[in-house]
Amino acid sequence: MFVFSHPDPVAFSLGPLHVRWYGLMYLVGFLAGWWLARRRAARPESTWTPQDVDDLIFFCAVGVIFGGRLGWMLFYGTERLLADPLSAIRIWEGGMSFHGGLLGVIAALVLFARRRGRRVPDVFDFTAPLPAIGFGAGRIGNFINGELWGKPTDGPWAVIVDGTPLHPSQLYEAALEGLALFVILWWFTSTPRFRWAPSGLFLLCYGIFRFAVEFVRVPDANRGYLFLDWVTMGQVLSLPMIVAGLAMLAYAYREREPSGNYRTS
């Protein structure tokens, strides 16, 4: 078993500026997504340009930050928002929601598609494999911060936190939502797929991975279990992703529309 030593969440300081590990993980995610998108755009058959990629990552960054913060306040921090509305803009105090970030990114991608004259599903599909490394890095940031622990366990992989062996649910999510999700989607999108298929696979895989980890992850204290003593907010928010992912995959392979991300001649 590994004993958690409560590392300093601040990676380094520059005078009054404190740079936290969690913030650095966001930077890792954006840089990884930008680099991967540039690689895909450089392929001869791609309809994307380097300038498209640069603008895409900017739109995504704005969407994930604003959506993630607003989503956390609405899904998990309603009481704080009602008591102190200005807390919504104090991102440095913590509190980001994946599902809120996803909605923010979706809105940003729709805006990007309309400004660039692209089909919205093509933009979704091109983006699908890009965020997984960022998801994994973010969960490692949660581990460094000592937050989002799982339930007690006597398994040899447990992490001892203040004398109690716990599931390192952040690392489970890093492995599933980060590494596994990236491998699956990067492989799947390495060849042209029907329109909506990559987006559907992204929603399906992430929803299943998150739903599964929630069984060992301790829910937020201010939410707890919503019903049946095991259903969490994370599972409630992930279930529509699974359903939507299945529906999109079924539609993609029924309609068999070619993707606009690749030149046809």
VEXDOBA-86234 format. One record per atom (N, C-alpha, C, O): residue in one letter; x, y negated, z. Coordinates in steps of 0.02 Angstrom, whole numbers, padded with zeros to 5 digits, always signed. Atoms other than C-alpha are relative to their C-alpha. Example, Ala and Ser with C-alpha at 12.3 -4.5 7.8 and 13.67 -1.06 7.14 Angstrom:
<pts>
A+00045+00059+00000
A+00615+00225+00390
A+00045-00060+00000
A+00097-00059+00033
S-00042+00059-00003
S+00684+00053+00357
S-00039-00055+00037
S-00014-00110+00045
</pts>
This chain:
<pts>
M+00042+00060+00000
M+00000+00000+00000
M+00044-00063+00000
M+00100-00062+00026
F-00035+00064+00007
F+00053-00179-00035
F-00027-00049+00051
F-00088-00056+00058
V+00020+00049-00050
V+00050-00310+00102
V+00000-00070-00031
V+00051-00093-00056
F+00007+00067+00029
F-00014-00479+00043
F+00033-00051+00046
F+00017-00055+00105
S-00040+00045-00042
S+00105-00614+00103
S-00024-00073-00001
S+00010-00116+00025
H+00028+00067+00004
H-00005-00767+00068
H+00050-00050-00031
H+00072-00096+00003
P-00047+00046+00033
P+00109-00854-00059
P-00030-00070-00005
P-00091-00079-00003
D+00021+00070+00007
D+00102-01042-00077
D-00037-00009-00066
D-00009+00007-00119
P+00037+00010+00063
P-00034-01085-00206
P+00029-00055-00043
P+00012-00060-00102
V-00033+00053+00038
V+00072-01234-00258
V+00064+00027-00031
V+00110+00048+00005
A-00059-00026+00035
A+00199-01182-00390
A+00059-00046+00010
A+00114-00024+00026
F-00053+00050-00011
F+00300-01343-00378
F-00032-00069+00006
F-00090-00079-00013
S+00025+00068-00010
S+00281-01526-00336
S+00046-00050-00034
S+00107-00042-00035
L-00037+00056+00029
L+00334-01683-00427
L-00024-00063+00035
L-00071-00096+00014
G+00022+00056-00040
G+00322-01818-00297
G-00068+00015+00030
G-00076+00067+00062
P+00067-00013-00028
P+00138-01834-00249
P-00041+00050-00041
P-00095+00070-00020
L+00036-00047+00044
L+00087-01718-00392
L+00016+00071+00019
L+00074+00092+00017
H-00008-00070-00018
H+00060-01538-00337
H-00029+00043-00057
H-00088+00040-00071
V+00021-00044+00054
V+00053-01411-00479
V-00013+00069+00028
V+00032+00101+00055
R+00020-00063-00029
R-00042-01257-00427
R+00006+00058-00050
R+00002+00048-00111
W-00006-00059+00043
W-00019-01081-00493
W-00063+00010-00042
W-00058+00028-00101
Y+00063-00010+00037
Y-00203-01073-00542
Y-00004-00046-00060
Y-00027-00026-00114
G-00001+00047+00056
G-00184-01228-00649
G+00049+00022-00054
G+00034+00015-00114
L-00049-00025+00049
L-00029-01154-00731
L-00029+00058-00040
L-00013+00067-00099
M+00030-00056+00035
M-00130-00999-00774
M-00048-00024-00055
M-00053+00008-00107
Y+00041+00029+00053
Y-00253-01107-00870
Y+00044-00022-00059
Y+00026-00011-00117
L-00046+00020+00053
L-00106-01179-00965
L+00025+00060-00040
L+00029+00057-00101
V-00021-00062+00033
V-00043-01003-01003
V-00055+00024-00048
V-00041+00044-00104
G+00056-00023+00041
G-00216-00958-01069
G-00008-00041-00063
G-00018-00014-00117
F+00008+00043+00059
F-00228-01109-01184
F+00058+00009-00049
F+00047+00012-00110
L-00058-00009+00044
L-00051-01086-01251
L-00003+00067-00036
L+00013+00072-00095
A+00005-00066+00031
A-00079-00900-01281
A-00053+00000-00054
A-00043+00027-00108
G+00053+00003+00049
G-00243-00933-01370
G+00021-00039-00062
G+00006-00019-00118
W-00024+00041+00057
W-00163-01068-01478
W+00050+00040-00043
W+00046+00039-00104
W-00050-00038+00037
W-00016-00956-01525
W-00031+00058-00039
W-00013+00070-00097
L+00033-00055+00034
L-00127-00807-01567
L-00042-00025-00059
L-00042+00006-00112
A+00040+00028+00054
A-00244-00916-01670
A+00044-00022-00058
A+00025-00013-00116
R-00046+00020+00053
R-00096-00988-01765
R+00024+00061-00040
R+00031+00057-00101
R-00021-00061+00035
R-00038-00811-01806
R-00054+00024-00047
R-00039+00042-00104
R+00054-00022+00043
R-00208-00765-01874
R-00011-00048-00058
R-00024-00027-00114
A+00010+00050+00053
A-00223-00927-01972
A+00055+00003-00053
A+00044-00016-00110
A-00056-00003+00047
A-00053-00896-02053
A-00006+00058-00049
A+00033+00062-00097
R+00008-00056+00046
R-00113-00736-02137
R-00025-00025-00068
R-00067-00070-00071
P+00016+00025+00067
P-00129-00758-02327
P-00075-00001-00015
P-00099-00045-00050
E+00071-00004+00016
E-00312-00707-02330
E-00044-00044+00045
E-00104-00046+00035
S+00039+00040-00047
S-00364-00825-02189
S-00024-00065-00031
S+00011-00095-00072
T+00027+00065+00022
T-00475-00976-02223
T+00013-00055+00050
T-00010-00111+00042
W-00016+00049-00052
W-00408-01064-02069
W+00068-00031-00012
W+00113+00001-00040
T-00063+00036+00006
T-00269-01194-02066
T+00028-00014+00070
T-00009-00010+00119
P-00028+00018-00065
P-00149-01241-01926
P-00036-00059+00033
P-00046-00060+00094
Q+00037+00057-00028
Q-00243-01406-01905
Q-00067+00022+00028
Q-00089-00003+00080
D+00062-00028-00027
D-00405-01309-01884
D+00011+00030+00069
D-00028+00019+00115
V-00015-00034-00063
V-00325-01207-01746
V+00013-00051+00056
V-00013-00043+00111
D-00015+00050-00050
D-00258-01360-01654
D-00064-00033+00026
D-00072-00041+00086
D+00063+00032-00020
D-00429-01442-01654
D-00045+00050+00037
D-00079+00031+00085
L+00041-00051-00033
L-00515-01279-01607
L+00020+00008+00073
L-00024+00010+00117
I-00023-00010-00069
I-00408-01256-01451
I-00017-00061+00043
I-00033-00053+00102
F+00019+00060-00038
F-00440-01436-01399
F-00074+00003+00019
F-00092-00010+00077
F+00072-00005-00014
F-00629-01410-01414
F-00012+00053+00054
F-00052+00042+00100
C+00008-00054-00049
C-00615-01247-01316
C+00022-00022+00069
C-00012-00007+00119
A-00026+00022-00065
A-00512-01327-01178
A-00050-00046+00035
A-00064-00038+00095
V+00050+00045-00029
V-00640-01465-01152
V-00062+00039+00022
V-00089+00028+00076
G+00059-00039-00016
G-00783-01340-01157
G+00008+00043+00061
G-00037+00047+00103
V-00009-00046-00056
V-00709-01217-01033
V+00008-00037+00066
V-00016-00014+00117
I-00010+00037-00062
I-00659-01349-00906
I-00066-00030+00025
I-00085-00021+00083
F+00063+00030-00021
F-00824-01443-00905
F-00053+00053+00013
F-00090+00048+00062
G+00050-00052-00009
G-00931-01288-00927
G+00014+00043+00061
G-00031+00060+00099
G-00018-00041-00058
G-00834-01188-00798
G-00016-00033+00065
G-00041-00002+00112
R+00013+00037-00062
R-00849-01322-00666
R-00075-00009+00011
R-00100+00003+00066
L+00072+00010-00007
L-01032-01362-00700
L-00035+00066+00015
L-00081+00069+00056
G+00030-00065-00012
G-01075-01177-00706
G+00010+00023+00072
G-00036+00050+00102
W-00012-00021-00070
W-00993-01145-00537
W-00045-00040+00047
W-00073-00012+00095
M+00042+00041-00044
M-01087-01290-00459
M-00073+00022-00003
M-00108+00022+00048
L+00070-00020+00007
L-01254-01228-00528
L-00012+00071+00024
L-00063+00085+00055
F+00010-00071-00016
F-01229-01040-00503
F+00020+00017+00072
F-00012+00058+00105
Y-00029-00020-00064
Y-01126-01035-00343
Y+00005-00057+00051
Y+00008-00044+00111
G-00011+00056-00046
G-01108-01210-00269
G-00055-00050+00002
G-00043-00110+00010
T+00056+00046+00001
T-01282-01283-00275
T-00005-00042+00063
T-00019-00102+00061
E+00005+00036-00063
E-01280-01329-00092
E+00051-00056+00003
E+00035-00112+00026
R-00051+00052-00001
R-01116-01424-00111
R-00018-00057-00048
R-00008-00115-00032
L+00019+00051+00049
L-01181-01513-00266
L-00055-00045+00028
L-00052-00106+00018
L+00055+00040-00027
L-01340-01570-00177
L+00024-00045+00057
L+00002-00102+00065
A-00026+00039-00056
A-01244-01627-00023
A+00049-00054-00022
A+00052-00107+00008
D-00051+00047+00023
D-01106-01714-00120
D+00006+00004-00076
D+00048+00041-00102
P+00000-00004+00073
P-01142-01742-00307
P+00068-00014-00031
P+00084+00014-00084
L-00066+00016+00028
L-00967-01814-00335
L+00048+00059+00004
L+00101+00059-00029
S-00044-00059-00003
S-00892-01645-00289
S+00003+00035-00067
S+00050+00074-00079
A+00000-00031+00066
A-00936-01591-00467
A+00061-00019-00041
A+00082+00019-00084
I-00057+00023+00039
I-00789-01692-00534
I+00066+00013+00036
I+00119+00000+00007
R-00062-00013-00037
R-00663-01641-00400
R+00022+00072-00013
R+00018+00115+00030
I-00019-00068+00022
I-00598-01490-00496
I+00057+00027+00042
I+00061+00088+00052
W-00058-00022-00038
W-00439-01484-00392
W-00019+00033+00066
W+00023+00065+00098
E+00022-00032-00061
E-00543-01426-00243
E-00019+00073-00011
E-00035+00109+00037
G+00016-00069+00015
G-00577-01261-00332
G-00072+00009-00020
G-00115-00033-00007
G+00068-00016+00020
G-00730-01179-00404
G-00010-00004-00075
G-00028-00056-00101
M+00011-00004+00072
M-00740-01122-00586
M-00037+00065-00014
M-00021+00117+00015
S+00040-00059+00018
S-00866-01001-00662
S+00016+00022-00071
S+00016-00019-00117
F-00011-00024+00067
F-00826-00889-00809
F-00062-00010-00043
F-00057-00034-00099
H+00061+00003+00040
H-01007-00884-00866
H-00016-00073-00019
H-00040-00086-00074
G+00009+00071+00017
G-01019-01074-00856
G+00050-00022-00052
G+00034-00059-00098
G-00051+00017+00049
G-00855-01089-00950
G-00018+00028-00069
G-00006-00005-00119
L+00021-00030+00064
L-00923-00971-01084
L-00053-00043-00034
L-00050-00055-00094
L+00051+00043+00029
L-01076-01080-01108
L+00030-00066-00025
L+00009-00092-00077
G-00033+00062+00022
G-00965-01234-01117
G+00038+00010-00065
G+00037-00033-00109
V-00037-00015+00061
V-00855-01152-01249
V-00047+00011-00059
V-00033-00012-00114
I+00048-00010+00054
I-01006-01097-01350
I-00024-00066-00027
I-00028-00076-00088
A+00022+00066+00022
A-01070-01276-01353
A+00055-00035-00039
A+00041-00067-00090
A-00056+00033+00034
A-00897-01339-01402
A+00012+00030-00069
A+00026-00007-00117
L-00011-00033+00064
L-00880-01210-01541
L-00055-00017-00051
L-00041-00024-00110
V+00055+00021+00044
V-01051-01254-01612
V+00014-00070-00028
V+00005-00082-00087
L-00017+00068+00022
L-00998-01437-01618
L+00057+00001-00049
L+00056-00034-00100
F-00057-00005+00045
F-00832-01390-01698
F-00022+00026-00068
F-00001-00001-00120
A+00022-00029+00063
A-00918-01283-01830
A-00038-00051-00042
A-00028-00056-00102
R+00039+00050+00037
R-01038-01422-01877
R+00044-00055-00028
R+00033-00079-00083
R-00044+00053+00023
R-00900-01551-01890
R+00045+00024-00057
R+00064-00016-00100
R-00045-00027+00052
R-00794-01436-02000
R-00038+00034-00057
R-00007+00060-00103
G+00038-00030+00054
G-00936-01370-02108
G+00008+00076-00003
G+00003+00105-00057
R-00007-00072-00003
R-00909-01190-02052
R-00063+00032+00028
R-00102+00000+00064
R+00055-00038-00030
R-01036-01057-02010
R+00016+00012+00074
R+00072+00031+00091
V-00011-00008-00072
V-01057-01048-01821
V+00023+00071+00017
V+00071+00077+00056
P-00025-00066-00018
P-01040-00857-01811
P+00072+00014-00022
P+00107+00052+00010
D-00069-00009+00021
D-00877-00866-01910
D+00048-00030+00051
D+00101-00001+00065
V-00042+00031-00051
V-00805-00985-01781
V+00001+00043+00064
V+00053+00053+00094
F+00003-00045-00057
F-00866-00872-01640
F+00045+00061-00011
F+00083+00080+00034
D-00038-00062+00014
D-00788-00719-01724
D+00076-00013-00001
D+00114+00028+00025
F-00071+00015+00001
F-00620-00804-01754
F+00027-00010+00071
F+00084+00008+00086
T-00021+00017-00068
T-00613-00859-01572
T-00002+00061+00046
T+00032+00061+00098
A+00014-00056-00046
A-00668-00691-01497
A+00061+00031+00033
A+00059+00043+00093
P-00056-00033-00033
P-00495-00613-01467
P+00047-00047+00037
P+00094-00025+00070
L-00050+00048-00025
L-00410-00773-01410
L+00001-00010+00076
L+00056-00019+00103
P-00003+00019-00071
P-00463-00800-01227
P+00020+00054+00048
P+00031+00039+00107
A-00010-00055-00048
A-00426-00628-01153
A+00063-00008+00041
A+00062+00006+00101
I-00061+00009-00038
I-00247-00667-01104
I-00010-00053+00054
I+00015-00047+00110
G+00016+00051-00049
G-00310-00823-01018
G-00042+00027+00057
G-00032+00008+00115
F+00040-00030-00053
F-00439-00721-00923
F+00046+00038+00048
F+00040+00032+00109
G-00046-00039-00042
G-00302-00605-00861
G+00044-00045+00043
G+00055-00032+00102
A-00043+00047-00037
A-00189-00750-00812
A-00039-00034+00055
A-00013-00044+00110
G+00041+00032-00051
G-00332-00833-00719
G-00011+00044+00059
G-00011+00021+00116
R+00011-00046-00056
R-00365-00678-00616
R+00064+00010+00040
R+00062+00020+00101
I-00063-00002-00038
I-00181-00668-00571
I+00006-00062+00043
I+00031-00059+00100
G+00002+00061-00040
G-00200-00848-00514
G-00044+00008+00061
G-00027-00015+00115
N+00043-00014-00057
N-00345-00793-00404
N+00036+00044+00052
N+00029+00033+00112
F-00037-00044-00046
F-00233-00657-00330
F+00052-00040+00039
F+00058-00032+00100
I-00050+00042-00034
I-00094-00782-00291
I-00034-00044+00052
I-00007-00055+00107
N+00036+00044-00047
N-00223-00896-00209
N-00030+00039+00058
N-00053+00009+00107
G+00030-00039-00054
G-00284-00751-00101
G-00075-00006+00003
G-00103-00011+00057
E+00072+00009+00002
E-00465-00767-00159
E-00032+00055-00043
E+00002+00088-00082
L+00039-00048+00039
L-00602-00656-00232
L+00023+00072+00013
L+00029+00112-00034
W-00020-00068-00017
W-00546-00499-00139
W-00058+00048-00006
W-00117+00028-00007
G+00051-00052+00002
G-00638-00334-00152
G-00016+00026+00070
G+00006-00002+00120
K+00021-00030-00063
K-00713-00225-00018
K+00057+00041+00030
K+00106+00056-00004
P-00051-00043-00032
P-00610-00124+00108
P+00004+00068-00035
P-00047+00094-00059
T-00011-00066+00031
T-00536+00037+00039
T+00060+00033+00033
T+00105+00000+00059
D-00057-00036-00026
D-00418+00173+00097
D+00042+00029-00057
D+00085+00071-00045
G-00039-00023+00057
G-00349+00202-00078
G+00072-00023+00003
G+00086-00075+00033
P-00071+00018-00003
P-00159+00199-00101
P+00016-00064-00038
P+00069-00092-00029
W-00011+00062+00038
W-00178+00049-00218
W-00026-00061+00038
W-00023-00117+00011
A+00028+00055-00038
A-00256-00057-00081
A+00053-00053+00015
A+00112-00038+00017
V-00043+00055-00021
V-00183-00226-00034
V-00019-00018+00072
V-00077-00030+00087
I+00013+00016-00070
I-00165-00261+00152
I-00004-00075+00008
I+00045-00111-00002
V+00011+00071-00009
V-00239-00432+00187
V-00018-00012+00074
V-00072+00007+00096
D+00011+00013-00071
D-00222-00489+00368
D-00019+00064+00038
D-00063+00064+00081
G+00010-00064-00035
G-00217-00307+00423
G-00054+00044-00027
G-00062+00101-00004
T+00055-00040+00029
T-00364-00246+00317
T+00016+00020-00071
T+00031-00023-00113
P-00012-00022+00069
P-00338-00139+00161
P-00061-00015-00044
P-00117+00007-00029
L+00055+00021+00043
L-00443-00213+00020
L+00013+00018-00073
L+00071+00026-00094
H-00006-00007+00072
H-00478-00180-00163
H+00028-00065-00030
H+00000-00118-00017
P-00023+00061+00035
P-00372-00303-00266
P-00042-00012-00063
P-00019-00002-00119
S+00047+00006+00056
S-00523-00341-00374
S+00022-00051-00052
S+00004-00046-00110
Q-00027+00048+00050
Q-00433-00489-00454
Q+00044+00036-00051
Q+00043+00020-00110
L-00045-00036+00045
L-00304-00369-00525
L-00038+00049-00044
L-00018+00062-00101
Y+00042-00042+00042
Y-00439-00250-00584
Y-00026-00041-00059
Y-00025-00018-00117
E+00027+00044+00053
E-00515-00395-00680
E+00055-00022-00048
E+00043-00027-00109
A-00056+00019+00045
A-00345-00448-00747
A+00015+00056-00049
A+00029+00044-00107
A-00014-00057+00043
A-00320-00272-00815
A-00055+00012-00051
A-00041+00029-00108
L+00056-00014+00044
L-00494-00254-00889
L-00018-00060-00044
L-00018-00055-00105
E+00022+00060+00038
E-00550-00430-00938
E+00059-00033-00036
E+00049-00072-00082
G-00058+00029+00032
G-00372-00476-00984
G+00031+00048-00049
G+00021+00042-00109
L-00039-00045+00043
L-00264-00335-01051
L-00044+00043-00045
L-00036+00044-00106
A+00041-00046+00039
A-00396-00209-01105
A-00043-00037-00052
A-00047-00016-00109
L+00042+00039+00046
L-00511-00340-01182
L+00041-00026-00058
L+00019-00025-00115
F-00043+00025+00054
F-00366-00415-01279
F+00019+00055-00049
F+00014+00045-00110
V-00021-00055+00044
V-00305-00248-01346
V-00058+00021-00045
V-00048+00031-00105
I+00058-00022+00039
I-00480-00197-01402
I-00016-00051-00054
I-00024-00032-00112
L+00023+00050+00048
L-00524-00361-01487
L+00055-00018-00050
L+00040-00030-00109
W-00053+00015+00047
W-00353-00394-01563
W+00005+00055-00053
W+00016+00041-00112
W+00000-00055+00048
W-00356-00222-01642
W-00061-00004-00045
W-00055+00003-00106
F+00063+00000+00039
F-00538-00238-01697
F+00001-00055-00053
F-00024-00045-00108
T+00000+00056+00047
T-00509-00407-01780
T+00062-00002-00044
T+00072-00050-00081
S-00060-00001+00043
S-00346-00356-01864
S-00018+00012-00073
S+00024+00001-00117
T+00025-00007+00068
T-00449-00313-02018
T-00068-00035-00003
T-00101-00042+00048
P+00064+00036+00006
P-00602-00405-02087
P-00058+00042+00026
P-00064+00102+00012
R+00060-00033-00027
R-00763-00362-01995
R-00061-00040-00021
R-00057-00098-00041
F+00061+00034+00019
F-00943-00404-02031
F-00014-00058+00047
F+00004-00057+00106
R+00017+00059-00040
R-01007-00571-01971
R-00040+00019+00062
R-00086+00059+00058
W+00029-00011-00066
W-01058-00569-01786
W+00029+00060+00037
W+00020+00066+00097
A-00025-00060-00033
A-00968-00404-01751
A+00052-00015+00054
A+00046+00010+00110
P-00048+00015-00052
P-00815-00475-01659
P-00031-00034+00061
P-00013-00019+00118
S+00032+00034-00055
S-00924-00590-01555
S-00041+00048+00042
S-00041+00044+00103
G+00040-00049-00037
G-01040-00448-01510
G+00043+00047+00041
G+00025+00063+00098
L-00045-00045-00037
L-00896-00335-01459
L+00029-00037+00061
L+00037-00007+00114
F-00026+00039-00055
F-00824-00474-01351
F-00051-00003+00058
F-00034+00011+00115
L+00051+00005-00052
L-00988-00499-01257
L-00013+00067+00033
L-00019+00071+00094
L+00013-00066-00026
L-01017-00313-01238
L+00055+00023+00047
L+00041+00045+00103
C-00056-00024-00041
C-00843-00271-01171
C+00007-00042+00063
C+00015-00014+00118
Y-00008+00040-00060
Y-00829-00420-01055
Y-00056+00014+00049
Y-00044+00022+00109
G+00057-00012-00045
G-01004-00391-00986
G+00006+00065+00038
G-00007+00068+00098
I-00008-00065-00033
I-00969-00207-00950
I+00056-00002+00051
I+00048+00023+00107
F-00057+00003-00046
F-00799-00241-00871
F-00019-00040+00064
F-00005-00017+00119
R+00017+00042-00057
R-00865-00381-00759
R-00053+00034+00043
R-00049+00033+00105
F+00054-00034-00037
F-01022-00284-00711
F+00029+00056+00044
F+00009+00065+00101
A-00030-00057-00037
A-00915-00134-00659
A+00041-00024+00060
A+00035+00004+00114
V-00043+00023-00055
V-00790-00232-00554
V-00041-00029+00057
V-00020-00026+00115
E+00042+00029-00052
E-00931-00317-00460
E-00021+00051+00053
E-00040+00031+00109
F+00018-00051-00050
F-00966-00151-00373
F+00050+00002+00058
F+00032+00022+00113
V-00050+00000-00054
V-00804-00170-00273
V+00021-00070+00021
V+00057-00078+00070
R-00017+00069-00017
R-00788-00359-00272
R-00049-00028+00051
R-00110-00017+00045
V+00044+00031-00051
V-00856-00453-00120
V-00033-00062-00031
V+00002-00105-00057
P+00034+00058+00031
P-00989-00577-00179
P+00014-00064+00039
P+00035-00062+00097
D-00010+00064-00033
D-00976-00762-00140
D-00042-00003+00064
D-00100+00018+00065
A+00033+00000-00065
A-01020-00792+00043
A-00067-00036+00000
A-00113-00017+00035
N+00061+00039+00000
N-01153-00921+00002
N-00054+00029-00045
N-00108+00001-00051
R+00050-00034+00042
R-01241-00801-00118
R-00014+00071+00025
R-00071+00092+00029
G+00009-00068-00023
G-01211-00626-00053
G-00030+00044-00054
G-00026+00029-00113
Y+00035-00044+00048
Y-01307-00483-00133
Y-00070-00028-00012
Y-00105-00046+00036
L+00064+00031+00017
L-01460-00545-00224
L-00058+00046+00016
L-00110+00023+00040
F+00051-00048-00019
F-01562-00385-00201
F+00029+00070-00003
F+00081+00082-00033
L-00020-00071-00004
L-01548-00197-00168
L+00066+00011+00035
L+00093+00066+00033
D-00063-00005-00038
D-01392-00233-00063
D+00060+00018-00043
D+00110+00043-00017
W-00059-00012+00042
W-01278-00214-00214
W+00001-00044-00063
W+00053-00050-00094
V+00002+00041+00061
V-01335-00328-00356
V+00027-00070+00015
V+00003-00104+00061
T-00032+00064-00012
T-01225-00483-00367
T-00019-00050-00055
T-00046-00031-00107
M+00011+00052+00051
M-01239-00648-00461
M+00041+00016-00062
M+00017+00005-00118
G-00042-00017+00057
G-01095-00591-00571
G-00032+00053-00044
G-00026+00050-00105
Q+00034-00052+00039
Q-01194-00437-00624
Q-00062-00028-00036
Q-00076-00010-00093
V+00059+00030+00031
V-01352-00538-00656
V+00020-00041-00061
V-00014-00040-00112
L-00023+00042+00056
L-01253-00656-00768
L+00033+00041-00055
L+00035+00020-00112
S-00034-00042+00049
S-01161-00514-00855
S-00049+00043-00041
S-00035+00059-00098
L+00048-00043+00035
L-01313-00410-00900
L-00024-00030-00066
L-00027+00006-00116
P+00020+00028+00065
P-01375-00533-01034
P+00056+00003-00052
P+00042+00008-00111
M-00056-00007+00046
M-01200-00527-01110
M+00001+00069-00032
M+00013+00075-00092
I+00000-00068+00026
I-01211-00339-01128
I-00056+00009-00051
I-00046+00037-00105
V+00057-00006+00045
V-01384-00348-01207
V+00012-00039-00064
V+00000-00013-00119
A-00013+00041+00060
A-01334-00490-01324
A+00055+00032-00043
A+00050+00031-00104
G-00054-00032+00038
G-01174-00399-01373
G-00024+00059-00041
G-00006+00066-00099
L+00028-00057+00036
L-01268-00241-01419
L-00043-00024-00059
L-00041+00004-00113
A+00044+00026+00053
A-01396-00342-01518
A+00040-00029-00058
A+00023-00018-00116
M-00041+00030+00053
M-01261-00437-01613
M+00036+00053-00041
M+00042+00047-00102
L-00033-00054+00036
L-01167-00278-01657
L-00050+00036-00046
L-00034+00052-00103
A+00051-00034+00041
A-01327-00196-01717
A-00018-00043-00061
A-00025-00017-00117
Y+00016+00045+00056
Y-01369-00349-01823
Y+00057-00002-00050
Y+00045+00000-00111
A-00058+00005+00045
A-01192-00358-01894
A+00004+00060-00046
A+00016+00053-00106
Y-00007-00060+00041
Y-01191-00178-01954
Y-00063+00017-00039
Y-00062+00061-00083
R+00060-00009+00041
R-01369-00186-02018
R+00002-00047-00060
R-00013-00027-00116
E+00000+00049+00054
E-01347-00346-02120
E+00064+00004-00042
E+00063-00009-00102
R-00064-00010+00035
R-01163-00313-02165
R+00020-00062-00040
R+00041-00057-00098
E-00021+00062+00033
E-01128-00495-02206
E+00075-00008+00006
E+00103+00000+00060
P-00073+00010-00004
P-00945-00530-02251
P+00016-00062+00041
P-00021-00111+00040
S-00022+00057-00041
S-00852-00647-02134
S+00026-00056-00044
S+00058-00044-00096
G-00027+00058+00035
G-00813-00822-02192
G+00071-00018+00021
G+00099-00068-00002
N-00068+00013-00023
N-00645-00812-02104
N+00054+00027-00048
N+00113+00017-00037
Y-00047-00031+00047
Y-00567-00719-02251
Y-00019-00018-00072
Y-00078-00021-00089
R+00013+00013+00071
R-00548-00763-02434
R-00020+00065-00034
R+00008+00118-00020
T+00025-00059+00035
T-00640-00644-02547
T+00038+00014-00065
T+00030+00067-00094
S-00037-00011+00062
S-00524-00667-02697
S+00065-00038+00001
S+00103-00036-00047
</pts>
